[in-house]
């Protein structure tokens, strides 16, 4: 039963990770570009690094979750466990996203404060 749960969980995690990662990659570029005064080369380098880091964090998190999985005996256990594990990874991704957005907002405020103090 655990093997089936692992396969289903990894498939769901893969779909979520790739879909969300690409959405962040495409849409986040605008924020980074604005923060870096339209320096496209640096923006693309940072955006690519963030995407690679995002994928690595998700792969590591999924591996840890599978390692911590208890033995499943019924299909009810399988679906309950998959739901719980998928919810945990989605919640973790949301927290990471909001932390990143808060950091970008902080950098933006700091940059504007420095620019306004110079004039």
HELIX and SHEET records of a PDB file:
HELIX    1   1 UNK A    2  UNK A   35  1                                  34    
HELIX    2   2 UNK A   40  UNK A   67  1                                  28    
HELIX    3   3 UNK A   75  UNK A  118  1                                  44    
END                                                                             
